[in-house]
Amino acid sequence: MASDALLQRLKVAAVGEGQADAILRIAGSVELDELRVARIGSAVSGRVVEIRARLGQAVQKGEVLARLHSADLGAAQAAYLKALSQVNLKQLTANRAERLAKAGAVSDVIVTERRHELQEVEVERKAAADQLRLLGMSQDDIQRLTETRAIDSDLAITASLAGTIIERNITQGQVVQPADAVYTIADLSEVWVVAEAPEQDARWVSAGDEAEVEIPAASGSPIKGRLVYVADLVNPETRTVTVRMAMPNPQRLFKPEMLATLVIRKRGVRDLVLPDSAVVRGDNRDYVYVETAAGEFSLRPVELGIRDGQVRRVLKGLQRGERVVVDGAFHLNSERLRKELE
């Protein structure tokens, strides 16, 4: 119970909503931009006969990384050439039937049959060409095969993205299967900073919000940017929401797995707020005095946001409408400490 003299020095008010700039600091790390990563494999089984690209090497899109020798590719090329020969043969047969029909030597039924036979083998040729494309041959490669009729069982593994080789899982003489990822290429000119926001703060965080990153390992000013992603689901194990910020990295100073602090700023958030004068510090925590009855107050620990002007956002510990000491809390706390000493 506070004395009458002390009560005259106190001002009590109900906790309510107000506007404040929300600032959230959360631990995160630098990660690869998943939209700038390519895992390169082979579309066909084969043995590695040449390796051209090494770990850490910068490569361009379309550059040859390695070459394979594949019996499956050779067999597929042979099937294509066989289908191509059948097309040419059926084309000659159909043309001959048309000439004979014009001379009255055969009926139109024969011409129709020969045309149907040509269409059937043409379908087989197209299917064989599609199989070659699935095995990694380009249209130029197929055209060259068509013209030269020379089977080449070697296949080039090429880069599908310009960037840096960050992983290599291939050795000379190794037999590669279609499911194997032999190279990983990443464009490191832009990276992500990924962090986990507590679920109680996720409701006011959204893509496009202002943010900045502090990276201890890369000394310098904070890097400013905006959030590019806020997850729609809460992680049930950590009770957090994943957030990402895209960060330019032209000089490759920021490396994946570097520790970082993501600072998210939101202007004019409407939330429960307290005047800073209501807060007292003790044991490295924030406390407020909550009115429990007329002239009686209870010290309660609370979690508050960073001070914005003269107000603090209430994160945890108070409900809307609860009455707290908003002016004179220092005097009330001093009186409590005095009584404890006595």
SULMOKA-V219276 format. One record per backbone hydrogen bond with DSSP energy under -1.0 kcal/mol. NH is the residue of the N-H (numbers start at 1). CO is the residue of the C=O. Records with the same first field share a line. If there is no record, write none. Layout:
# SULMOKA-V219276
NH=CO + CO
This chain:
# SULMOKA-V219276
2=295
7=3
8=4
9=6
10=7
11=327
13=324
15=322
18=271
20=269
22=266
24=264
26=262
28=260
29=194
30=258
31=192
36=33
38=185
40=183
46=176
47=69
48=174
49=67
50=67
52=65
53=65
56=165
57=54
59=163
62=159
63=60
65=157
66=157
67=50
68=155
69=47
70=153
74=70
75=71
76=72
77=73
78=74
79=75
80=76
81=77
82=78
83=79
84=80
85=81
86=82
87=83
88=84
89=85
90=86
91=87
92=88
93=89
94=90
95=91
96=92
97=93
98=94
99=95
100=96
101=97
102=98
103=99
104=101
105=100
111=107
112=108
113=109
114=110
115=111
116=112
117=113
118=114
119=115
120=116
121=117
122=118
123=119
124=120
125=121
126=122
127=123
128=124
129=125
130=126
131=127
132=128
133=129
134=130
135=131
136=133
137=132
142=138
143=139
144=140
145=141
146=142
147=143
148=144
149=145
155=68
157=66
159=63
163=59
164=186
165=57
166=184
167=184
169=182
173=48
174=171
176=46
180=177
182=40
183=40
184=167
185=38
186=164
187=36
191=247
192=31
193=245
194=29
195=243
197=241
199=239
201=198
202=198
204=201
205=202
208=227
209=206
211=225
212=263
213=223
214=261
218=215
223=213
225=211
227=209
228=244
229=244
231=242
235=240
239=235
241=197
243=195
244=229
245=193
247=191
249=189
252=249
257=30
258=255
260=28
261=214
262=26
263=212
264=24
265=210
266=22
269=20
271=18
273=16
274=312
276=310
278=275
279=276
280=287
282=285
285=282
287=280
288=300
290=298
291=323
292=296
293=296
296=293
298=290
300=288
302=286
303=316
305=313
308=311
311=308
312=274
314=272
315=303
316=303
321=15
322=319
324=13
325=289
326=11
327=11
332=328
333=329
334=330
335=331
336=332
337=333
338=334
339=335
340=336
341=337
342=338
